[in-house]
Amino acid sequence: MSFSYKIIVKTAYIIAGCFFVMACENDDKVLQDWTKRVVLKEEATNIESYLSQDGKLKAKLTAPLMIRVAGDTISVEFPKKLHCDFYDDSTKLETWLDSKYGIYYENLNKVYLRDSVVVITLKGDTLRSPDLWWDQTTRMFYTDKYATYHGIGKNIYGGKGLEATQDLKRIMFKESTGNMKVSQNGFPE
């Protein structure tokens, strides 16, 4: 190979390399548009929604505002307030719930409630907590925050949270205090 041929080949490589370097340069805005995370948002007002399982009505939710966000986790937010009626297996109202804020995580089937959460049964038993989780699958409420339960002859204060069935027939408090009527055999009435 001659010396001039080597120079021509090297020059061709250098020129071709410059074209590749120039061709790889992209506009920053174009790159950001291609790679930016897109979050889809839907908003609705005056919501009335029904939850059924196995063809049976389980709950009815009403709220003035609902925001559904489809991001990494799909969530439905109720930022103004919400009311929910829970039904038993024979579609009779058993419990209702009020909260100033709630968010439902679709992938988890769980609802986080906060700000003046109140659950009331038909008998008048009342559960209050600053925040509460509801598991749609297990139909259980739970929290690790302070909670109170008031019923006929019962006033229980849970300092470190609770777990309760949706109908409030079974409640387990953590670090509880309070008073309760008991029968002669020592069991709660």
C-alpha positions as CSV (number, residue, x, y, z in Angstrom):
1,M,0.0,0.0,0.0
2,S,1.3,3.3,-0.9
3,F,1.6,6.3,1.5
4,S,-1.0,8.4,-0.4
5,Y,-3.5,5.6,-0.3
6,K,-3.1,5.3,3.5
7,I,-3.7,9.0,3.8
8,I,-6.8,8.9,1.6
9,V,-8.2,5.9,3.7
10,K,-7.5,7.7,7.0
11,T,-9.1,10.9,5.8
12,A,-12.2,9.0,4.6
13,Y,-12.4,7.4,8.1
14,I,-12.2,10.8,9.8
15,I,-14.8,12.3,7.5
16,A,-17.2,9.3,8.0
17,G,-16.6,9.5,11.8
18,C,-17.6,13.2,11.8
19,F,-20.8,12.4,10.0
20,F,-21.7,9.7,12.6
21,V,-20.9,12.2,15.5
22,M,-23.1,14.9,13.8
23,A,-25.9,12.4,13.1
24,C,-26.0,11.3,16.8
25,E,-26.7,14.7,18.1
26,N,-30.3,15.2,19.1
27,D,-32.3,18.2,20.2
28,D,-32.7,18.1,24.1
29,K,-36.4,18.9,23.8
30,V,-37.0,16.1,21.3
31,L,-35.3,13.6,23.7
32,Q,-37.4,14.9,26.7
33,D,-40.6,14.6,24.7
34,W,-39.8,11.0,23.8
35,T,-38.8,9.9,27.3
36,K,-41.0,12.0,29.6
37,R,-43.4,10.2,31.9
38,V,-47.0,10.6,30.9
39,V,-49.7,10.5,33.6
40,L,-53.3,10.3,32.4
41,K,-55.9,12.0,34.6
42,E,-59.7,11.8,34.5
43,E,-62.0,13.9,36.6
44,A,-65.7,13.5,37.4
45,T,-68.2,15.2,39.6
46,N,-71.3,14.0,41.6
47,I,-70.1,10.4,41.7
48,E,-72.4,7.5,42.5
49,S,-70.6,4.2,42.2
50,Y,-71.6,0.6,43.0
51,L,-69.4,-2.3,43.9
52,S,-70.7,-5.8,43.4
53,Q,-69.0,-9.2,43.8
54,D,-70.4,-12.5,42.5
55,G,-73.5,-10.6,41.3
56,K,-74.3,-9.2,44.8
57,L,-74.3,-5.5,45.8
58,K,-71.5,-5.0,48.3
59,A,-71.1,-1.2,48.5
60,K,-72.4,2.1,47.2
61,L,-70.1,5.1,47.1
62,T,-71.1,8.8,46.7
63,A,-68.7,11.7,46.4
64,P,-68.7,15.2,44.9
65,L,-65.4,14.8,43.1
66,M,-63.3,11.9,41.8
67,I,-59.9,12.1,40.1
68,R,-58.6,8.9,38.5
69,V,-54.9,8.9,37.8
70,A,-53.3,6.3,35.5
71,G,-49.6,6.3,36.4
72,D,-47.3,3.6,37.7
73,T,-50.2,2.7,40.1
74,I,-53.7,3.4,39.1
75,S,-55.5,5.3,41.8
76,V,-58.9,7.0,42.3
77,E,-58.8,10.0,44.6
78,F,-61.8,11.5,46.4
79,P,-60.3,14.8,47.6
80,K,-63.4,16.6,48.9
81,K,-65.2,13.9,50.8
82,L,-66.9,10.5,50.4
83,H,-69.7,8.5,51.8
84,C,-69.9,4.7,51.4
85,D,-72.8,2.3,52.3
86,F,-71.7,-1.3,52.9
87,Y,-74.2,-4.2,52.4
88,D,-74.2,-7.7,53.8
89,D,-74.6,-10.9,51.7
90,S,-78.4,-10.4,51.6
91,T,-77.9,-6.8,50.3
92,K,-79.1,-5.2,53.5
93,L,-77.3,-2.1,54.7
94,E,-75.0,-3.1,57.6
95,T,-72.5,-0.2,57.9
96,W,-71.8,3.2,56.5
97,L,-68.6,5.3,56.3
98,D,-67.8,9.0,56.0
99,S,-64.4,10.6,55.4
100,K,-63.2,13.9,54.2
101,Y,-60.6,12.3,51.9
102,G,-60.0,8.9,50.3
103,I,-57.9,7.2,47.7
104,Y,-58.5,3.8,46.1
105,Y,-55.5,1.9,44.8
106,E,-56.9,-0.3,42.0
107,N,-54.0,-2.8,41.8
108,L,-54.1,-3.4,45.6
109,N,-57.9,-3.4,46.1
110,K,-57.3,-1.1,49.1
111,V,-58.7,2.3,50.1
112,Y,-56.8,4.8,52.3
113,L,-59.1,7.2,54.2
114,R,-58.1,10.2,56.3
115,D,-59.5,13.3,58.0
116,S,-62.4,12.5,60.3
117,V,-63.1,8.9,59.4
118,V,-66.3,7.6,60.9
119,V,-67.8,4.1,60.5
120,I,-71.3,3.5,61.9
121,T,-73.4,0.3,62.1
122,L,-77.2,0.0,62.1
123,K,-77.0,-0.6,65.9
124,G,-75.2,2.7,66.3
125,D,-71.8,1.3,67.1
126,T,-69.3,4.0,66.0
127,L,-65.6,3.7,65.1
128,R,-63.6,6.9,64.6
129,S,-60.0,7.4,63.5
130,P,-57.9,10.1,61.9
131,D,-57.0,7.6,59.2
132,L,-58.1,4.1,58.2
133,W,-57.4,1.5,55.5
134,W,-60.1,-0.6,54.0
135,D,-59.2,-3.9,52.3
136,Q,-61.8,-4.7,49.6
137,T,-60.7,-8.3,49.4
138,T,-60.8,-9.2,53.1
139,R,-63.6,-6.6,54.0
140,M,-61.4,-5.4,56.9
141,F,-60.6,-2.0,58.3
142,Y,-57.2,-1.4,59.9
143,T,-54.9,1.4,61.1
144,D,-51.9,2.0,63.3
145,K,-53.2,5.3,64.5
146,Y,-55.4,6.2,67.5
147,A,-58.9,5.0,67.2
148,T,-62.1,5.0,69.3
149,Y,-65.1,2.7,69.4
150,H,-68.4,3.5,71.1
151,G,-71.3,1.1,71.4
152,I,-74.0,0.3,73.9
153,G,-72.1,-0.2,77.1
154,K,-68.7,0.1,75.4
155,N,-66.1,2.9,75.1
156,I,-62.8,1.6,73.9
157,Y,-59.8,3.8,73.0
158,G,-57.0,2.2,70.9
159,G,-53.7,4.0,71.3
160,K,-51.8,2.1,68.6
161,G,-54.5,1.1,66.1
162,L,-56.9,-1.7,65.3
163,E,-58.1,-4.3,63.0
164,A,-61.9,-4.7,62.5
165,T,-64.3,-6.5,60.2
166,Q,-66.4,-4.3,57.9
167,D,-69.5,-4.9,60.0
168,L,-67.6,-4.0,63.3
169,K,-68.6,-7.4,64.8
170,R,-65.0,-8.2,65.5
171,I,-62.5,-5.6,66.5
172,M,-59.0,-6.1,67.8
173,F,-57.3,-3.0,69.4
174,K,-53.6,-2.5,70.0
175,E,-52.8,-1.0,73.4
176,S,-56.4,-0.2,74.2
177,T,-58.0,1.4,77.3
178,G,-61.6,2.0,78.2
179,N,-64.7,0.5,79.9
180,M,-67.1,-2.2,78.9
181,K,-70.0,-4.0,80.5
182,V,-69.3,-7.6,81.3
183,S,-71.6,-10.4,82.3
184,Q,-71.1,-12.4,85.5
185,N,-69.0,-14.9,83.7
186,G,-66.5,-12.1,82.8
187,F,-67.3,-12.0,79.1
188,P,-68.4,-8.7,77.3
189,E,-72.2,-8.3,76.9
